[in-house]
């Protein structure tokens, strides 16, 4: 059962790591899940 949902496209992932990799690849590179707030 998926338990992590992408805030951008609502795709669901098994783990936070999978979700983070998806955001990195698909949406905008390093994101808030990694704690990188420099771009925001």
URLIN-V153224 format. One record per backbone hydrogen bond with DSSP energy under -1.0 kcal/mol. CO is the residue of the C=O (numbers start at 1). NH is the residue of the N-H. Records with the same first field share a line. If there is no record, write none. Layout:
# URLIN-V153224
CO = NH, NH
This chain:
# URLIN-V153224
4 = 13
6 = 10
11 = 6
13 = 3, 4
15 = 19
16 = 20
17 = 21
18 = 22
19 = 23
20 = 24
21 = 25
22 = 26
23 = 27, 28
24 = 29
31 = 34, 36
32 = 35
35 = 37
37 = 40
